[in-house]
């Protein structure tokens, strides 16, 4: 059971070469358009010459009966603990075993040091914490065989790979910082290529998933605006418990009470972790386009959907700069975007930047241009104006991570970086001679 990410990795690492196990199907959820296709034989291996079919999760009980399934492996993230167990109950009622795979069976071991940046929830602020990342959690929403190993070093690489909005939101900030990004489906092959050109690999986790690479330093970002979620979602709680470093982000937006509640929750889960406090200040391209204006706010899609946030950086900027009104887009919805609001009614008067296909991008463009507004506030990590023809004046909102006091990220990262450089340089010739 998955969402085109962790499920494929679990198969590759635990089952692809296991002659005692036959994987009969994947199920898909969370991401539109990823079901009703096949995990290709090029990736599935010689034991699966026809590949492995991918079905909608709604068909779970039917699939257990049809294929006489013995075991179901739950393999996706940012799910309430209660929902994980409701799914387990469906599986048990259908007669199969229910299983979660742990890091010992699924983490890959690199030859170079790995720093993992993960989160307890989607939208906690992980992206601005991991701006130097080399290996990114998978988002293979297109041709799986073609996306087995992907390397991005420029905007042209993103264009050539026909990256979705969601992929661009994760990759473009890294490219802007001069970082090469690896992603794809086959992470053993990805690891071999990435570690050949890096002193240190930084794993950029997706949603609130666990790392695919075994880290020497495990950094986990938590959000005080959702205090209590650190112990209520899978596998975010596991991340919090396993962390070497816990970053409490958004202290500039949260109240002191919210920060204190999160601190107490994290201390209960992991009293030994180093704790860093950080703000996520927003920067607005053209503040005058927001002040006193009727604005439409477009926010990061996954943060609003399965991340369950009610707002993001765009709303923060609109409120602080005194927008006259945040216009409700719901009267202007079309196509699959209307279905998104039905599934996630908490979104309210915002536009999630859904763009998993060209058709969805066109729907997004239609909704934006139909809304009677003065300005479009783009609160996503990428400039949507490069992908959609926005008819209204628009301004971007960016956000950064600013550590508050000590310790900071440099304090915890410097020993890893220093050790990596010493390994690459080799032993000191003078010390070797003295020995």
C-alpha positions in Angstrom: 0.0 0.0 0.0 1.6 3.3 -1.0 1.6 6.6 -2.8 4.4 6.2 -5.5 7.3 6.6 -3.1 8.0 4.6 0.0 6.1 1.6 -1.4 8.4 1.3 -4.4 11.5 1.6 -2.2 10.2 -1.0 0.3 9.7 -3.4 -2.6 13.1 -2.7 -4.1 14.9 -3.1 -0.8 13.0 -5.9 0.9 11.1 -8.0 -1.7 12.5 -7.6 -5.2 15.2 -10.3 -4.7 13.2 -12.4 -2.1 12.4 -15.7 -3.8 10.2 -16.6 -0.9 7.8 -13.7 -1.5 5.6 -12.9 -4.5 4.3 -9.3 -4.6 1.0 -9.3 -6.5 0.0 -5.7 -6.5 0.6 -2.1 -5.3 -2.2 0.2 -4.2 -2.1 3.9 -4.6 -3.6 6.9 -2.7 -2.9 10.6 -1.8 -1.6 11.5 -5.3 -4.0 11.8 -8.3 -3.4 9.8 -11.4 -0.8 7.3 -10.0 -3.1 4.2 -10.1 -4.1 2.0 -13.0 -0.5 1.7 -14.3 2.2 -0.9 -13.9 5.5 -1.0 -11.9 7.6 -1.9 -14.9 9.6 -5.1 -15.3 12.8 -3.0 -15.8 12.4 -2.0 -12.1 10.6 -5.0 -10.8 13.3 -7.4 -11.8 13.5 -10.8 -13.6 11.0 -12.4 -11.2 8.3 -10.1 -12.6 8.5 -10.2 -16.4 5.1 -8.5 -16.7 5.7 -5.9 -14.0 3.4 -5.4 -11.0 -0.1 -3.8 -11.4 -1.0 -0.7 -9.4 -4.6 -0.3 -8.2 -6.6 2.3 -6.3 -6.5 1.7 -2.5 -10.3 1.6 -2.5 -10.0 -1.9 -4.0 -8.0 -3.2 -1.0 -10.4 -5.9 0.2 -11.2 -7.0 -3.4 -7.5 -7.4 -4.1 -6.9 -9.4 -1.0 -9.6 -11.8 -2.0 -8.7 -12.0 -5.7 -5.0 -12.6 -5.2 -5.4 -14.6 -1.9 -3.0 -12.2 -0.2 -1.3 -13.4 2.9 0.3 -10.0 3.9 -0.3 -6.3 3.3 2.6 -3.9 3.8 1.6 -0.3 4.7 4.1 2.0 2.9 3.2 5.6 2.8 3.4 8.6 5.2 1.7 11.5 7.0 -1.2 9.4 8.1 -2.9 9.6 11.5 -2.1 6.7 13.8 -5.8 6.0 14.0 -6.1 5.8 10.3 -3.2 3.4 10.0 -5.0 1.1 12.5 -8.3 1.5 10.7 -6.5 0.3 7.6 -5.0 -2.5 9.6 -8.5 -3.5 10.7 -9.6 -3.6 7.0 -6.7 -5.9 6.2 -7.3 -8.2 9.2 -11.0 -8.4 8.5 -10.2 -9.5 5.0 -8.0 -12.3 6.4 -4.4 -11.0 5.7 -1.6 -10.0 8.0 -0.7 -6.3 8.3 2.9 -5.2 8.4 5.1 -2.1 8.7 8.8 -2.3 7.6 11.4 -0.6 9.7 14.7 1.2 8.9 16.9 -1.9 9.5 15.3 -3.6 6.5 14.9 -0.6 4.2 17.7 2.0 4.9 20.6 1.9 2.4 24.1 2.3 3.7 26.3 4.9 1.9 30.1 5.1 1.7 30.0 8.8 2.6 28.3 10.5 5.6 24.6 11.1 5.3 22.7 13.8 7.0 18.9 13.2 6.9 16.4 16.1 7.1 12.9 14.8 7.9 9.8 16.1 9.6 7.0 15.2 11.9 4.4 16.6 9.4 4.2 17.8 5.8 4.6 21.5 5.7 6.7 21.8 8.9 9.4 23.8 7.1 11.7 21.0 6.1 12.4 22.5 2.6 14.1 25.6 4.0 16.1 23.5 6.5 17.5 21.2 3.7 18.6 23.7 1.1 21.8 21.8 0.4 20.3 18.4 -0.2 21.7 16.0 -2.8 19.2 13.1 -2.6 15.4 13.7 -2.5 12.5 11.5 -1.5 10.9 10.0 -4.7 8.1 11.7 -6.6 7.8 9.4 -9.7 4.5 10.4 -11.1 5.3 9.7 -14.8 7.2 7.0 -16.7 8.6 4.9 -13.9 11.3 3.2 -15.9 12.5 6.5 -17.3 12.5 8.0 -13.8 14.6 5.1 -12.2 17.6 7.4 -11.6 17.2 11.2 -12.1 19.9 13.8 -11.8 19.0 17.5 -11.9 21.6 20.3 -12.1 19.7 23.0 -14.1 16.3 24.2 -15.0 16.8 22.6 -18.4 17.0 19.2 -16.6 13.6 19.8 -15.0 12.1 20.7 -18.4 13.6 17.6 -20.1 12.1 15.4 -17.4 8.6 17.1 -17.6 8.6 17.7 -13.9 5.3 18.4 -12.2 4.7 21.4 -10.0 5.2 19.3 -6.9 8.6 18.0 -8.1 9.7 21.6 -9.1 8.7 22.9 -5.7 11.2 20.5 -4.1 14.0 20.6 -6.7 14.1 24.3 -7.8 15.2 25.8 -4.5 18.2 23.3 -4.4 19.2 24.1 -8.0 19.0 27.9 -7.2 21.5 27.3 -4.4 23.8 25.4 -6.8 23.1 22.0 -5.5 22.8 18.9 -7.7 19.6 16.9 -6.9 19.2 13.2 -7.3 15.8 11.5 -7.2 13.8 8.7 -8.9 12.7 5.1 -8.1 15.7 2.8 -7.6 17.6 4.3 -4.7 20.4 1.8 -4.6 21.3 2.9 -8.1 20.7 6.5 -7.1 23.0 6.2 -4.1 25.8 4.7 -6.2 25.8 7.7 -8.5 25.2 10.4 -5.9 27.9 9.3 -3.5 30.5 9.3 -6.3 30.3 13.1 -6.5 29.6 14.2 -2.9 31.6 14.5 0.3 28.3 14.4 2.3 24.9 13.3 1.2 21.9 15.1 2.6 18.7 13.1 2.5 15.6 15.4 1.9 12.7 13.4 3.2 9.2 13.7 1.7 6.1 14.3 3.8 7.0 13.0 7.2 8.6 9.8 6.0 11.7 8.0 7.4 15.0 8.3 5.6 15.9 5.8 2.8 19.6 6.3 3.6 21.0 5.5 7.0 22.0 8.8 8.5 25.0 9.7 10.7 22.9 12.8 11.7 19.1 12.7 11.7 17.6 16.2 11.8 13.8 16.4 12.2 11.7 19.5 11.8 8.5 20.1 13.9 5.8 22.7 13.6 4.4 24.4 16.8 1.3 25.5 14.8 0.4 21.8 15.0 1.6 21.0 18.4 0.5 17.5 19.4 0.8 16.1 15.9 4.4 15.0 16.7 2.8 12.0 18.5 -0.3 11.5 16.4 0.9 10.8 12.9 2.8 7.9 11.2 5.8 7.8 10.7 6.4 11.4 12.1 6.4 10.1 15.6 9.1 7.6 14.7 11.1 10.4 13.2 10.8 12.5 16.4 11.9 9.5 18.5 14.8 8.7 16.3 16.1 12.2 15.8 19.6 13.4 16.8 18.4 17.0 16.3 14.9 18.4 16.6 14.2 21.8 14.9 11.3 23.7 16.3 10.4 25.9 13.3 8.0 28.8 12.8 8.6 30.3 16.3 7.9 33.7 14.7 4.4 32.7 13.7 3.5 30.5 16.7 2.5 31.7 20.1 4.7 31.1 23.1 2.2 28.6 24.4 2.2 26.6 21.2 6.0 26.5 21.2 6.0 25.4 24.9 3.5 22.7 24.2 5.6 21.3 21.3 8.8 21.5 23.4 7.1 19.4 26.1 5.7 16.9 23.6 9.1 16.4 21.9 10.9 16.2 25.3 8.5 13.3 26.2 9.3 11.5 23.0 13.1 12.2 22.8 14.7 13.8 25.8 18.2 13.3 24.5 17.9 15.1 21.2 19.6 18.5 20.6 16.9 21.1 20.1 17.2 24.1 17.8 14.7 26.9 17.5 14.1 28.6 14.2 11.9 31.3 12.6 10.5 31.2 9.0 10.3 34.8 8.0 8.6 35.6 4.8 10.0 37.9 2.0 7.6 39.5 -0.5 8.7 40.4 -4.0 6.4 43.5 -4.2 4.6 44.3 -1.0 2.6 47.2 -2.7 0.7 44.5 -4.7 -0.7 43.2 -1.5 -1.3 46.3 0.7 -5.0 47.2 0.6 -5.7 44.9 -2.4 -8.1 42.0 -3.0 -5.8 39.0 -3.3 -6.0 35.4 -4.3 -3.5 33.3 -2.3 -1.9 30.2 -3.9 -0.2 27.9 -1.4 1.9 24.7 -1.6 -0.5 21.9 -2.5 0.7 19.0 -0.2 1.0 21.3 2.8 -2.7 22.1 2.5 -4.0 18.6 1.5 -2.5 15.7 3.4 -0.4 18.1 5.5 -3.8 19.5 6.7 -2.5 23.1 7.2 -5.1 25.8 6.9 -2.7 28.4 5.5 0.9 28.9 4.4 3.4 31.7 3.7 1.1 33.5 1.3 -1.6 34.0 3.9 1.0 35.1 6.4 2.2 37.8 4.0 -1.3 38.9 3.1 -2.3 39.3 6.7 0.9 41.1 7.8 0.8 43.5 4.8 -2.9 44.4 5.3 -4.6 42.9 2.2 -8.1 44.2 1.9 -9.5 40.7 1.3 -8.4 37.2 0.7 -10.8 36.2 -2.1 -12.5 32.8 -1.9 -11.7 30.7 -5.0 -14.3 28.1 -4.5 -17.0 29.6 -6.7 -14.5 29.4 -9.6 -13.3 25.8 -9.2 -13.2 23.5 -12.2 -12.3 19.8 -12.9 -10.1 17.9 -10.4 -9.5 21.0 -8.3 -13.2 20.8 -7.2 -12.6 17.2 -6.1 -9.6 18.3 -4.0 -11.8 20.7 -2.0 -14.4 17.9 -1.5 -11.7 15.6 -0.1 -10.0 18.3 2.0 -12.8 20.8 3.0 -10.5 22.5 5.6 -8.6 24.3 2.7 -11.2 27.1 2.6 -10.4 30.4 0.9 -7.1 29.3 -0.6 -5.8 27.7 -3.8 -3.6 24.6 -3.4 -1.0 24.6 -6.2 -2.0 21.2 -7.6 -0.1 20.3 -10.7 0.5 16.6 -11.0 -0.4 16.8 -14.8 -0.6 19.3 -17.5 -4.4 19.1 -17.3 -4.3 20.0 -13.6 -2.0 23.0 -14.3 -4.5 24.2 -16.9 -7.3 23.9 -14.3 -5.2 25.8 -11.8 -4.6 28.5 -14.4 -8.4 28.7 -15.1 -9.3 29.0 -11.4 -6.7 31.8 -10.8 -7.8 33.8 -13.9 -11.5 33.5 -13.2 -11.2 35.0 -9.7 -12.0 38.7 -9.5 -8.9 39.9 -7.7 -6.3 42.7 -7.9 -3.3 40.4 -7.1 -2.3 36.8 -7.0 -0.1 36.0 -4.1 2.2 33.0 -4.9 3.1 31.3 -1.7 4.7 28.2 -3.3 8.4 27.4 -3.4 8.5 28.1 -7.2 7.3 30.9 -9.4 4.0 29.7 -10.9 4.2 32.4 -13.6 6.8 30.2 -15.4 4.2 27.3 -15.7 0.8 29.0 -15.9 -0.3 32.1 -17.8 -1.6 34.2 -14.9 -3.7 37.1 -16.1 -3.6 39.2 -12.9 -0.7 41.0 -11.4 1.2 38.6 -9.1 3.9 38.6 -6.5 5.9 35.9 -4.9 6.4 35.1 -1.2 9.5 33.3 -0.1 10.5 32.0 3.3 13.8 31.1 4.9 15.0 29.3 8.0 16.6 31.6 10.6 18.0 29.8 13.7 17.4 31.6 17.0 20.4 31.5 19.2 22.6 28.5 19.9 22.9 25.7 19.0 22.3 26.2 15.3 22.5 23.9 12.3 26.1 24.8 11.6 27.0 23.7 15.1 25.6 20.2 14.5 26.7 19.9 10.9 30.3 21.0 11.1 31.6 17.8 12.7 30.0 15.7 9.9 31.4 18.0 7.2 34.9 18.1 8.8 35.0 14.3 9.1 33.9 13.8 5.5 36.6 16.2 4.2 39.3 14.4 6.3 38.2 11.1 4.9 38.4 12.4 1.3 41.8 14.0 1.9 43.2 10.7 3.4 45.7 10.3 6.2 48.2 13.1 7.0 51.5 12.2 5.3 53.5 13.5 8.3 51.4 11.3 10.7 51.8 8.3 8.5 55.6 8.8 8.3 55.8 9.2 12.1 53.9 6.0 12.6 
